[in-house]
Amino acid sequence: MTVVSGDVKARRYRSERRREQAEQTRQRVLDAAATLFEQRGYEGASIAAIADEARVSQETIYARFENKRTVLGELVHRAVRGDDPAPVLEQAGPRAVAAATDQHEQLRLFAADVVLRLERAAPLVTLVAGASRSEPQLAALLARLHDYRLTNLRGLVDALATNGLLRLPRDEAVETVWALTSPELHQLLTRVRGWTRRRYRDWLADSLAQLLLTDNPSSR
């Protein structure tokens, strides 16, 4: 029988407490950065300003994130994942899409899930795109974000293919979904044209059905 001493328990508690505090600080920095990026843009939100907003030292931010680009990149990833820290394809929404046995239902579930991710992430991706014109490292971040989207969206196409034929070759189908769910198009339709969440969601599900599914009446 193994006996855990009080000293070991105390060290374990202190270690867990430090991890919790570190995560709380990280989230506070990200929250502060999100506020300042929205208010001032990328260039106007300095590390010093973020530190003041988050009530931490600049050294704390540099130690955790290294630079402002990393802060912005982590903000985007947090927005995409939402409250669930698990990778996107392991979260409840994508799992429900994979488990559904009807392609049209899969697209409805997908559209309902992705619109929430786009509402959180699209403004930040737009910020990255704008700032990338003058900062090559952000251009590289933008390319990685688009590649990340492409990889995740392949999961939808693979799930659809398990329930029936597709009108397009697999890679073309993935790129079609990638284009229609782009942050840029979402912002154009919702911010510029004023579409509601419901209108975008329904349009996306219907458009994907017409383009991808062989049993859609309008595709015949």
Disulfide bonds with the S-S distance in Angstrom:
none
